């Protein structure tokens, strides 16, 4: 491999770590981050007998208000792995369309029923259940090892090549030596920071407050956006409850918080009057999660011995809920490309570059689509008190099918090849 890495990674191998290392393990691939991208990649590699250690910083996989949408693209991948029927055996709901409703009108933003797929809907499944399902499947293979509570602190670098990581957990410092290290540790990626990857950033014009409210049997099914004057609320059907996103202008959280919880509840009811009674279930700000919306991608997804995938490589806006699905598609492509080099115990820089080459264009296209929707649909609502009129393109059947395809299937189909 070439040694084109930041100066801080060009460590002298003669310099010993300052920590007392409890143990040293070796593996073919060390994956940092037990989210969808890391878990699926670990499963795909373990199925082929490739030694893989999956490190998760938390002691469990349950994170509130993580994305819970599994799109048709991922269901098709699950089908290729022979897992789709069992996955759908878990409690879930199906979202067959996304609609936009204003006080005067309603329009379908994305209708998945027209798509050519065995799964013409978005599966709403708590992410923790999906991750438990995938990791339990991976644990059937002796080459897979999951370490919870592993807080990665350092990269091991020798002669400009990343050779693994050091993490804290389980009574001290541990070291893992690996042919390849994969950063799948999300939007706040520690590995991205440690390796000083350079990002290209955009500034979405919004932040999001997430909370849950009871759902009644007579409520509509699926997902919808409710637009009022200067206000925007997204609602996701979670069976017996709504997962509600109250979308606010970028940087407006402190002002909203200062106005008080009662003012927020009043504002929600103005847009969704049927929440008049249910909104009283919000008693405290601790029931509300704040998401600072970001959108960015790193210029290069790899250094010698290290690859970033998922949100670690490209932070997605929540528009369309596509983040999980693009992360899993990254994992599939990474497994397709890197399995043979890992079996041969030699991963070239060109192998890592191929993963980025196959996944960068779809990422840039979906981020451009998200930016378009934010500017043409969301910003006019958030920056004006005038009644929102849905753009004409949402009423054209040809163009109306485009959001459904991009959200559900992605730009290019991704299939398991190994």
TORKOL-4160 file (C-alpha; in steps of 0.2 Angstrom, whole numbers, padded with zeros to 4 digits, m for minus):
418
<pt num="1" X="0000" Y="0000" Z="0000"/>
<pt num="2" X="0005" Y="0018" Z="m0002"/>
<pt num="3" X="0007" Y="0029" Z="0013"/>
<pt num="4" X="m0003" Y="0044" Z="0009"/>
<pt num="5" X="m0010" Y="0047" Z="0026"/>
<pt num="6" X="m0011" Y="0062" Z="0038"/>
<pt num="7" X="0006" Y="0065" Z="0048"/>
<pt num="8" X="m0002" Y="0061" Z="0064"/>
<pt num="9" X="m0004" Y="0043" Z="0058"/>
<pt num="10" X="0014" Y="0040" Z="0052"/>
<pt num="11" X="0019" Y="0034" Z="0069"/>
<pt num="12" X="0036" Y="0026" Z="0073"/>
<pt num="13" X="0033" Y="0008" Z="0077"/>
<pt num="14" X="0047" Y="0008" Z="0090"/>
<pt num="15" X="0036" Y="0020" Z="0101"/>
<pt num="16" X="0027" Y="0009" Z="0113"/>
<pt num="17" X="0009" Y="0013" Z="0118"/>
<pt num="18" X="0008" Y="0022" Z="0135"/>
<pt num="19" X="m0006" Y="0011" Z="0141"/>
<pt num="20" X="m0005" Y="m0006" Z="0150"/>
<pt num="21" X="m0013" Y="m0017" Z="0137"/>
<pt num="22" X="m0024" Y="m0031" Z="0145"/>
<pt num="23" X="m0024" Y="m0042" Z="0129"/>
<pt num="24" X="m0020" Y="m0041" Z="0110"/>
<pt num="25" X="m0031" Y="m0050" Z="0098"/>
<pt num="26" X="m0029" Y="m0052" Z="0079"/>
<pt num="27" X="m0042" Y="m0053" Z="0066"/>
<pt num="28" X="m0044" Y="m0051" Z="0047"/>
<pt num="29" X="m0057" Y="m0036" Z="0049"/>
<pt num="30" X="m0060" Y="m0025" Z="0064"/>
<pt num="31" X="m0077" Y="m0016" Z="0062"/>
<pt num="32" X="m0080" Y="m0001" Z="0074"/>
<pt num="33" X="m0098" Y="0003" Z="0076"/>
<pt num="34" X="m0112" Y="m0009" Z="0079"/>
<pt num="35" X="m0125" Y="0000" Z="0069"/>
<pt num="36" X="m0134" Y="m0006" Z="0053"/>
<pt num="37" X="m0118" Y="m0004" Z="0042"/>
<pt num="38" X="m0106" Y="m0012" Z="0054"/>
<pt num="39" X="m0118" Y="m0026" Z="0059"/>
<pt num="40" X="m0122" Y="m0031" Z="0041"/>
<pt num="41" X="m0104" Y="m0030" Z="0035"/>
<pt num="42" X="m0099" Y="m0041" Z="0049"/>
<pt num="43" X="m0112" Y="m0054" Z="0045"/>
<pt num="44" X="m0108" Y="m0054" Z="0027"/>
<pt num="45" X="m0089" Y="m0057" Z="0031"/>
<pt num="46" X="m0092" Y="m0070" Z="0044"/>
<pt num="47" X="m0103" Y="m0080" Z="0032"/>
<pt num="48" X="m0088" Y="m0083" Z="0022"/>
<pt num="49" X="m0077" Y="m0088" Z="0036"/>
<pt num="50" X="m0068" Y="m0072" Z="0037"/>
<pt num="51" X="m0062" Y="m0068" Z="0054"/>
<pt num="52" X="m0071" Y="m0052" Z="0060"/>
<pt num="53" X="m0072" Y="m0042" Z="0077"/>
<pt num="54" X="m0087" Y="m0030" Z="0079"/>
<pt num="55" X="m0084" Y="m0017" Z="0092"/>
<pt num="56" X="m0099" Y="m0007" Z="0099"/>
<pt num="57" X="m0095" Y="0007" Z="0111"/>
<pt num="58" X="m0112" Y="0005" Z="0121"/>
<pt num="59" X="m0116" Y="m0009" Z="0132"/>
<pt num="60" X="m0133" Y="m0013" Z="0122"/>
<pt num="61" X="m0139" Y="m0009" Z="0105"/>
<pt num="62" X="m0154" Y="0001" Z="0110"/>
<pt num="63" X="m0154" Y="0019" Z="0105"/>
<pt num="64" X="m0169" Y="0030" Z="0106"/>
<pt num="65" X="m0175" Y="0039" Z="0090"/>
<pt num="66" X="m0163" Y="0030" Z="0078"/>
<pt num="67" X="m0170" Y="0027" Z="0061"/>
<pt num="68" X="m0182" Y="0013" Z="0061"/>
<pt num="69" X="m0186" Y="0012" Z="0042"/>
<pt num="70" X="m0181" Y="m0003" Z="0032"/>
<pt num="71" X="m0183" Y="0001" Z="0014"/>
<pt num="72" X="m0187" Y="m0012" Z="m0001"/>
<pt num="73" X="m0168" Y="m0011" Z="m0006"/>
<pt num="74" X="m0163" Y="m0018" Z="0011"/>
<pt num="75" X="m0177" Y="m0031" Z="0011"/>
<pt num="76" X="m0171" Y="m0037" Z="m0006"/>
<pt num="77" X="m0154" Y="m0039" Z="0002"/>
<pt num="78" X="m0162" Y="m0049" Z="0016"/>
<pt num="79" X="m0171" Y="m0060" Z="0004"/>
<pt num="80" X="m0154" Y="m0064" Z="m0005"/>
<pt num="81" X="m0147" Y="m0069" Z="0012"/>
<pt num="82" X="m0162" Y="m0080" Z="0016"/>
<pt num="83" X="m0168" Y="m0069" Z="0030"/>
<pt num="84" X="m0182" Y="m0059" Z="0024"/>
<pt num="85" X="m0196" Y="m0070" Z="0030"/>
<pt num="86" X="m0189" Y="m0072" Z="0048"/>
<pt num="87" X="m0186" Y="m0053" Z="0048"/>
<pt num="88" X="m0204" Y="m0049" Z="0044"/>
<pt num="89" X="m0209" Y="m0062" Z="0057"/>
<pt num="90" X="m0204" Y="m0048" Z="0070"/>
<pt num="91" X="m0218" Y="m0036" Z="0075"/>
<pt num="92" X="m0218" Y="m0022" Z="0062"/>
<pt num="93" X="m0229" Y="m0010" Z="0052"/>
<pt num="94" X="m0229" Y="m0006" Z="0033"/>
<pt num="95" X="m0228" Y="0011" Z="0026"/>
<pt num="96" X="m0235" Y="0010" Z="0008"/>
<pt num="97" X="m0235" Y="0029" Z="0004"/>
<pt num="98" X="m0229" Y="0046" Z="0011"/>
<pt num="99" X="m0242" Y="0060" Z="0009"/>
<pt num="100" X="m0241" Y="0079" Z="0012"/>
<pt num="101" X="m0256" Y="0087" Z="0020"/>
<pt num="102" X="m0260" Y="0106" Z="0021"/>
<pt num="103" X="m0275" Y="0114" Z="0028"/>
<pt num="104" X="m0282" Y="0116" Z="0011"/>
<pt num="105" X="m0275" Y="0101" Z="0001"/>
<pt num="106" X="m0267" Y="0084" Z="0001"/>
<pt num="107" X="m0254" Y="0076" Z="m0011"/>
<pt num="108" X="m0244" Y="0060" Z="m0012"/>
<pt num="109" X="m0226" Y="0063" Z="m0010"/>
<pt num="110" X="m0220" Y="0045" Z="m0013"/>
<pt num="111" X="m0231" Y="0029" Z="m0017"/>
<pt num="112" X="m0221" Y="0013" Z="m0016"/>
<pt num="113" X="m0235" Y="0002" Z="m0022"/>
<pt num="114" X="m0230" Y="0005" Z="m0040"/>
<pt num="115" X="m0212" Y="m0001" Z="m0038"/>
<pt num="116" X="m0206" Y="m0018" Z="m0045"/>
<pt num="117" X="m0201" Y="m0027" Z="m0030"/>
<pt num="118" X="m0207" Y="m0040" Z="m0018"/>
<pt num="119" X="m0208" Y="m0027" Z="m0004"/>
<pt num="120" X="m0217" Y="m0012" Z="m0011"/>
<pt num="121" X="m0217" Y="m0003" Z="0006"/>
<pt num="122" X="m0206" Y="0003" Z="0020"/>
<pt num="123" X="m0205" Y="m0009" Z="0034"/>
<pt num="124" X="m0206" Y="0001" Z="0051"/>
<pt num="125" X="m0196" Y="m0010" Z="0063"/>
<pt num="126" X="m0187" Y="m0003" Z="0079"/>
<pt num="127" X="m0168" Y="m0003" Z="0074"/>
<pt num="128" X="m0163" Y="m0012" Z="0090"/>
<pt num="129" X="m0174" Y="m0027" Z="0085"/>
<pt num="130" X="m0165" Y="m0026" Z="0067"/>
<pt num="131" X="m0148" Y="m0025" Z="0075"/>
<pt num="132" X="m0152" Y="m0039" Z="0087"/>
<pt num="133" X="m0158" Y="m0050" Z="0073"/>
<pt num="134" X="m0143" Y="m0047" Z="0062"/>
<pt num="135" X="m0130" Y="m0049" Z="0076"/>
<pt num="136" X="m0139" Y="m0065" Z="0082"/>
<pt num="137" X="m0138" Y="m0072" Z="0064"/>
<pt num="138" X="m0119" Y="m0067" Z="0064"/>
<pt num="139" X="m0116" Y="m0076" Z="0080"/>
<pt num="140" X="m0120" Y="m0093" Z="0071"/>
<pt num="141" X="m0103" Y="m0091" Z="0063"/>
<pt num="142" X="m0087" Y="m0095" Z="0073"/>
<pt num="143" X="m0077" Y="m0082" Z="0064"/>
<pt num="144" X="m0088" Y="m0068" Z="0071"/>
<pt num="145" X="m0085" Y="m0059" Z="0088"/>
<pt num="146" X="m0095" Y="m0045" Z="0095"/>
<pt num="147" X="m0088" Y="m0034" Z="0109"/>
<pt num="148" X="m0100" Y="m0022" Z="0118"/>
<pt num="149" X="m0094" Y="m0008" Z="0128"/>
<pt num="150" X="m0078" Y="m0006" Z="0118"/>
<pt num="151" X="m0074" Y="0013" Z="0117"/>
<pt num="152" X="m0061" Y="0015" Z="0103"/>
<pt num="153" X="m0048" Y="0028" Z="0107"/>
<pt num="154" X="m0033" Y="0026" Z="0096"/>
<pt num="155" X="m0028" Y="0019" Z="0079"/>
<pt num="156" X="m0013" Y="0008" Z="0078"/>
<pt num="157" X="m0002" Y="0014" Z="0063"/>
<pt num="158" X="0014" Y="0007" Z="0057"/>
<pt num="159" X="0024" Y="0014" Z="0042"/>
<pt num="160" X="0009" Y="0024" Z="0037"/>
<pt num="161" X="m0003" Y="0009" Z="0037"/>
<pt num="162" X="m0017" Y="0007" Z="0050"/>
<pt num="163" X="m0015" Y="m0010" Z="0058"/>
<pt num="164" X="m0030" Y="m0009" Z="0070"/>
<pt num="165" X="m0036" Y="0000" Z="0085"/>
<pt num="166" X="m0035" Y="0001" Z="0104"/>
<pt num="167" X="m0050" Y="0002" Z="0114"/>
<pt num="168" X="m0055" Y="0004" Z="0133"/>
<pt num="169" X="m0068" Y="m0008" Z="0141"/>
<pt num="170" X="m0069" Y="m0024" Z="0150"/>
<pt num="171" X="m0056" Y="m0019" Z="0164"/>
<pt num="172" X="m0043" Y="m0009" Z="0154"/>
<pt num="173" X="m0035" Y="m0006" Z="0137"/>
<pt num="174" X="m0036" Y="m0019" Z="0123"/>
<pt num="175" X="m0028" Y="m0020" Z="0106"/>
<pt num="176" X="m0035" Y="m0027" Z="0090"/>
<pt num="177" X="m0023" Y="m0030" Z="0076"/>
<pt num="178" X="m0032" Y="m0032" Z="0059"/>
<pt num="179" X="m0028" Y="m0033" Z="0041"/>
<pt num="180" X="m0042" Y="m0020" Z="0038"/>
<pt num="181" X="m0051" Y="m0008" Z="0050"/>
<pt num="182" X="m0068" Y="m0002" Z="0045"/>
<pt num="183" X="m0076" Y="0014" Z="0053"/>
<pt num="184" X="m0095" Y="0011" Z="0054"/>
<pt num="185" X="m0097" Y="0022" Z="0069"/>
<pt num="186" X="m0110" Y="0034" Z="0063"/>
<pt num="187" X="m0112" Y="0053" Z="0061"/>
<pt num="188" X="m0100" Y="0057" Z="0076"/>
<pt num="189" X="m0087" Y="0044" Z="0070"/>
<pt num="190" X="m0072" Y="0043" Z="0081"/>
<pt num="191" X="m0062" Y="0035" Z="0067"/>
<pt num="192" X="m0066" Y="0049" Z="0055"/>
<pt num="193" X="m0059" Y="0061" Z="0068"/>
<pt num="194" X="m0044" Y="0051" Z="0073"/>
<pt num="195" X="m0038" Y="0049" Z="0055"/>
<pt num="196" X="m0042" Y="0067" Z="0050"/>
<pt num="197" X="m0053" Y="0064" Z="0035"/>
<pt num="198" X="m0058" Y="0079" Z="0026"/>
<pt num="199" X="m0077" Y="0082" Z="0024"/>
<pt num="200" X="m0087" Y="0092" Z="0011"/>
<pt num="201" X="m0101" Y="0099" Z="0021"/>
<pt num="202" X="m0118" Y="0107" Z="0017"/>
<pt num="203" X="m0130" Y="0116" Z="0029"/>
<pt num="204" X="m0147" Y="0109" Z="0029"/>
<pt num="205" X="m0160" Y="0123" Z="0034"/>
<pt num="206" X="m0168" Y="0113" Z="0048"/>
<pt num="207" X="m0166" Y="0104" Z="0065"/>
<pt num="208" X="m0178" Y="0091" Z="0072"/>
<pt num="209" X="m0187" Y="0087" Z="0088"/>
<pt num="210" X="m0192" Y="0069" Z="0090"/>
<pt num="211" X="m0206" Y="0063" Z="0102"/>
<pt num="212" X="m0219" Y="0049" Z="0102"/>
<pt num="213" X="m0238" Y="0051" Z="0105"/>
<pt num="214" X="m0252" Y="0038" Z="0105"/>
<pt num="215" X="m0259" Y="0032" Z="0089"/>
<pt num="216" X="m0278" Y="0028" Z="0088"/>
<pt num="217" X="m0285" Y="0014" Z="0077"/>
<pt num="218" X="m0295" Y="0026" Z="0067"/>
<pt num="219" X="m0279" Y="0036" Z="0062"/>
<pt num="220" X="m0273" Y="0035" Z="0044"/>
<pt num="221" X="m0259" Y="0022" Z="0041"/>
<pt num="222" X="m0242" Y="0025" Z="0034"/>
<pt num="223" X="m0231" Y="0041" Z="0035"/>
<pt num="224" X="m0236" Y="0059" Z="0032"/>
<pt num="225" X="m0230" Y="0077" Z="0032"/>
<pt num="226" X="m0242" Y="0090" Z="0040"/>
<pt num="227" X="m0239" Y="0108" Z="0034"/>
<pt num="228" X="m0245" Y="0123" Z="0043"/>
<pt num="229" X="m0241" Y="0141" Z="0042"/>
<pt num="230" X="m0222" Y="0142" Z="0046"/>
<pt num="231" X="m0223" Y="0124" Z="0054"/>
<pt num="232" X="m0219" Y="0107" Z="0048"/>
<pt num="233" X="m0223" Y="0090" Z="0057"/>
<pt num="234" X="m0218" Y="0073" Z="0050"/>
<pt num="235" X="m0228" Y="0058" Z="0057"/>
<pt num="236" X="m0222" Y="0040" Z="0056"/>
<pt num="237" X="m0234" Y="0025" Z="0059"/>
<pt num="238" X="m0226" Y="0014" Z="0073"/>
<pt num="239" X="m0242" Y="0003" Z="0076"/>
<pt num="240" X="m0249" Y="0009" Z="0093"/>
<pt num="241" X="m0239" Y="0026" Z="0092"/>
<pt num="242" X="m0234" Y="0040" Z="0081"/>
<pt num="243" X="m0216" Y="0044" Z="0080"/>
<pt num="244" X="m0217" Y="0063" Z="0077"/>
<pt num="245" X="m0204" Y="0074" Z="0070"/>
<pt num="246" X="m0206" Y="0093" Z="0073"/>
<pt num="247" X="m0195" Y="0102" Z="0061"/>
<pt num="248" X="m0188" Y="0119" Z="0065"/>
<pt num="249" X="m0177" Y="0131" Z="0057"/>
<pt num="250" X="m0159" Y="0128" Z="0059"/>
<pt num="251" X="m0153" Y="0135" Z="0076"/>
<pt num="252" X="m0170" Y="0138" Z="0082"/>
<pt num="253" X="m0170" Y="0125" Z="0096"/>
<pt num="254" X="m0164" Y="0137" Z="0111"/>
<pt num="255" X="m0178" Y="0150" Z="0106"/>
<pt num="256" X="m0191" Y="0136" Z="0106"/>
<pt num="257" X="m0185" Y="0129" Z="0122"/>
<pt num="258" X="m0185" Y="0146" Z="0131"/>
<pt num="259" X="m0203" Y="0148" Z="0125"/>
<pt num="260" X="m0208" Y="0133" Z="0136"/>
<pt num="261" X="m0215" Y="0116" Z="0133"/>
<pt num="262" X="m0233" Y="0122" Z="0133"/>
<pt num="263" X="m0229" Y="0133" Z="0119"/>
<pt num="264" X="m0222" Y="0119" Z="0109"/>
<pt num="265" X="m0237" Y="0108" Z="0113"/>
<pt num="266" X="m0249" Y="0122" Z="0107"/>
<pt num="267" X="m0239" Y="0124" Z="0091"/>
<pt num="268" X="m0240" Y="0105" Z="0087"/>
<pt num="269" X="m0259" Y="0105" Z="0090"/>
<pt num="270" X="m0261" Y="0120" Z="0077"/>
<pt num="271" X="m0254" Y="0109" Z="0064"/>
<pt num="272" X="m0262" Y="0092" Z="0070"/>
<pt num="273" X="m0278" Y="0097" Z="0078"/>
<pt num="274" X="m0282" Y="0078" Z="0082"/>
<pt num="275" X="m0267" Y="0078" Z="0094"/>
<pt num="276" X="m0277" Y="0090" Z="0106"/>
<pt num="277" X="m0279" Y="0077" Z="0119"/>
<pt num="278" X="m0264" Y="0066" Z="0115"/>
<pt num="279" X="m0251" Y="0080" Z="0117"/>
<pt num="280" X="m0254" Y="0080" Z="0135"/>
<pt num="281" X="m0243" Y="0064" Z="0136"/>
<pt num="282" X="m0228" Y="0076" Z="0134"/>
<pt num="283" X="m0224" Y="0081" Z="0152"/>
<pt num="284" X="m0206" Y="0085" Z="0151"/>
<pt num="285" X="m0192" Y="0090" Z="0139"/>
<pt num="286" X="m0184" Y="0073" Z="0143"/>
<pt num="287" X="m0197" Y="0065" Z="0132"/>
<pt num="288" X="m0191" Y="0075" Z="0117"/>
<pt num="289" X="m0175" Y="0071" Z="0107"/>
<pt num="290" X="m0165" Y="0085" Z="0098"/>
<pt num="291" X="m0157" Y="0081" Z="0082"/>
<pt num="292" X="m0145" Y="0094" Z="0074"/>
<pt num="293" X="m0147" Y="0090" Z="0056"/>
<pt num="294" X="m0131" Y="0088" Z="0046"/>
<pt num="295" X="m0127" Y="0083" Z="0028"/>
<pt num="296" X="m0109" Y="0080" Z="0023"/>
<pt num="297" X="m0097" Y="0067" Z="0015"/>
<pt num="298" X="m0079" Y="0064" Z="0016"/>
<pt num="299" X="m0068" Y="0067" Z="0001"/>
<pt num="300" X="m0059" Y="0051" Z="0002"/>
<pt num="301" X="m0067" Y="0036" Z="0011"/>
<pt num="302" X="m0051" Y="0027" Z="0015"/>
<pt num="303" X="m0033" Y="0027" Z="0021"/>
<pt num="304" X="m0021" Y="0012" Z="0020"/>
<pt num="305" X="m0029" Y="m0001" Z="0031"/>
<pt num="306" X="m0044" Y="0009" Z="0035"/>
<pt num="307" X="m0061" Y="0011" Z="0026"/>
<pt num="308" X="m0076" Y="0022" Z="0031"/>
<pt num="309" X="m0094" Y="0017" Z="0027"/>
<pt num="310" X="m0111" Y="0023" Z="0031"/>
<pt num="311" X="m0114" Y="0039" Z="0041"/>
<pt num="312" X="m0095" Y="0039" Z="0045"/>
<pt num="313" X="m0092" Y="0042" Z="0027"/>
<pt num="314" X="m0107" Y="0052" Z="0022"/>
<pt num="315" X="m0119" Y="0060" Z="0035"/>
<pt num="316" X="m0137" Y="0060" Z="0028"/>
<pt num="317" X="m0151" Y="0072" Z="0031"/>
<pt num="318" X="m0167" Y="0063" Z="0038"/>
<pt num="319" X="m0176" Y="0068" Z="0022"/>
<pt num="320" X="m0183" Y="0051" Z="0015"/>
<pt num="321" X="m0176" Y="0041" Z="0030"/>
<pt num="322" X="m0163" Y="0034" Z="0018"/>
<pt num="323" X="m0148" Y="0034" Z="0029"/>
<pt num="324" X="m0149" Y="0016" Z="0036"/>
<pt num="325" X="m0152" Y="0009" Z="0018"/>
<pt num="326" X="m0138" Y="0018" Z="0010"/>
<pt num="327" X="m0127" Y="0012" Z="0025"/>
<pt num="328" X="m0132" Y="m0006" Z="0022"/>
<pt num="329" X="m0129" Y="m0004" Z="0003"/>
<pt num="330" X="m0111" Y="0002" Z="0008"/>
<pt num="331" X="m0109" Y="m0013" Z="0018"/>
<pt num="332" X="m0114" Y="m0025" Z="0004"/>
<pt num="333" X="m0103" Y="m0017" Z="m0009"/>
<pt num="334" X="m0088" Y="m0017" Z="0004"/>
<pt num="335" X="m0091" Y="m0036" Z="0007"/>
<pt num="336" X="m0092" Y="m0039" Z="m0012"/>
<pt num="337" X="m0076" Y="m0030" Z="m0016"/>
<pt num="338" X="m0066" Y="m0034" Z="0000"/>
<pt num="339" X="m0070" Y="m0053" Z="0003"/>
<pt num="340" X="m0057" Y="m0060" Z="m0009"/>
<pt num="341" X="m0043" Y="m0048" Z="m0003"/>
<pt num="342" X="m0047" Y="m0052" Z="0015"/>
<pt num="343" X="m0046" Y="m0070" Z="0012"/>
<pt num="344" X="m0029" Y="m0068" Z="0003"/>
<pt num="345" X="m0024" Y="m0057" Z="0018"/>
<pt num="346" X="m0019" Y="m0042" Z="0008"/>
<pt num="347" X="m0030" Y="m0027" Z="0005"/>
<pt num="348" X="m0024" Y="m0015" Z="m0007"/>
<pt num="349" X="m0028" Y="0004" Z="m0008"/>
<pt num="350" X="m0036" Y="0001" Z="m0025"/>
<pt num="351" X="m0048" Y="m0011" Z="m0017"/>
<pt num="352" X="m0053" Y="0002" Z="m0004"/>
<pt num="353" X="m0054" Y="0015" Z="m0018"/>
<pt num="354" X="m0066" Y="0003" Z="m0028"/>
<pt num="355" X="m0078" Y="0003" Z="m0014"/>
<pt num="356" X="m0079" Y="0022" Z="m0014"/>
<pt num="357" X="m0080" Y="0022" Z="m0033"/>
<pt num="358" X="m0096" Y="0011" Z="m0033"/>
<pt num="359" X="m0104" Y="0020" Z="m0018"/>
<pt num="360" X="m0100" Y="0038" Z="m0020"/>
<pt num="361" X="m0111" Y="0043" Z="m0035"/>
<pt num="362" X="m0127" Y="0036" Z="m0027"/>
<pt num="363" X="m0122" Y="0045" Z="m0011"/>
<pt num="364" X="m0120" Y="0061" Z="m0020"/>
<pt num="365" X="m0136" Y="0059" Z="m0030"/>
<pt num="366" X="m0147" Y="0056" Z="m0015"/>
<pt num="367" X="m0139" Y="0070" Z="m0005"/>
<pt num="368" X="m0143" Y="0081" Z="m0020"/>
<pt num="369" X="m0161" Y="0075" Z="m0020"/>
<pt num="370" X="m0162" Y="0078" Z="m0001"/>
<pt num="371" X="m0155" Y="0096" Z="m0004"/>
<pt num="372" X="m0168" Y="0099" Z="m0018"/>
<pt num="373" X="m0182" Y="0093" Z="m0007"/>
<pt num="374" X="m0176" Y="0104" Z="0008"/>
<pt num="375" X="m0175" Y="0120" Z="m0003"/>
<pt num="376" X="m0191" Y="0117" Z="m0013"/>
<pt num="377" X="m0202" Y="0110" Z="m0001"/>
<pt num="378" X="m0196" Y="0112" Z="0017"/>
<pt num="379" X="m0188" Y="0129" Z="0017"/>
<pt num="380" X="m0203" Y="0138" Z="0010"/>
<pt num="381" X="m0213" Y="0131" Z="0024"/>
<pt num="382" X="m0201" Y="0136" Z="0038"/>
<pt num="383" X="m0197" Y="0153" Z="0032"/>
<pt num="384" X="m0214" Y="0160" Z="0028"/>
<pt num="385" X="m0231" Y="0161" Z="0036"/>
<pt num="386" X="m0240" Y="0160" Z="0020"/>
<pt num="387" X="m0250" Y="0144" Z="0016"/>
<pt num="388" X="m0239" Y="0131" Z="0008"/>
<pt num="389" X="m0244" Y="0126" Z="m0009"/>
<pt num="390" X="m0236" Y="0109" Z="m0014"/>
<pt num="391" X="m0224" Y="0111" Z="m0029"/>
<pt num="392" X="m0231" Y="0106" Z="m0046"/>
<pt num="393" X="m0219" Y="0092" Z="m0049"/>
<pt num="394" X="m0227" Y="0082" Z="m0035"/>
<pt num="395" X="m0243" Y="0081" Z="m0045"/>
<pt num="396" X="m0235" Y="0075" Z="m0061"/>
<pt num="397" X="m0236" Y="0055" Z="m0061"/>
<pt num="398" X="m0219" Y="0054" Z="m0070"/>
<pt num="399" X="m0210" Y="0065" Z="m0058"/>
<pt num="400" X="m0220" Y="0059" Z="m0043"/>
<pt num="401" X="m0213" Y="0041" Z="m0045"/>
<pt num="402" X="m0195" Y="0047" Z="m0044"/>
<pt num="403" X="m0195" Y="0051" Z="m0025"/>
<pt num="404" X="m0203" Y="0034" Z="m0022"/>
<pt num="405" X="m0189" Y="0025" Z="m0032"/>
<pt num="406" X="m0175" Y="0035" Z="m0024"/>
<pt num="407" X="m0181" Y="0033" Z="m0007"/>
<pt num="408" X="m0186" Y="0014" Z="m0008"/>
<pt num="409" X="m0173" Y="0007" Z="m0020"/>
<pt num="410" X="m0158" Y="0019" Z="m0021"/>
<pt num="411" X="m0150" Y="0025" Z="m0037"/>
<pt num="412" X="m0142" Y="0008" Z="m0042"/>
<pt num="413" X="m0147" Y="m0009" Z="m0036"/>
<pt num="414" X="m0135" Y="m0017" Z="m0024"/>
<pt num="415" X="m0135" Y="m0036" Z="m0023"/>
<pt num="416" X="m0125" Y="m0049" Z="m0012"/>
<pt num="417" X="m0112" Y="m0057" Z="m0023"/>
<pt num="418" X="m0103" Y="m0067" Z="m0011"/>
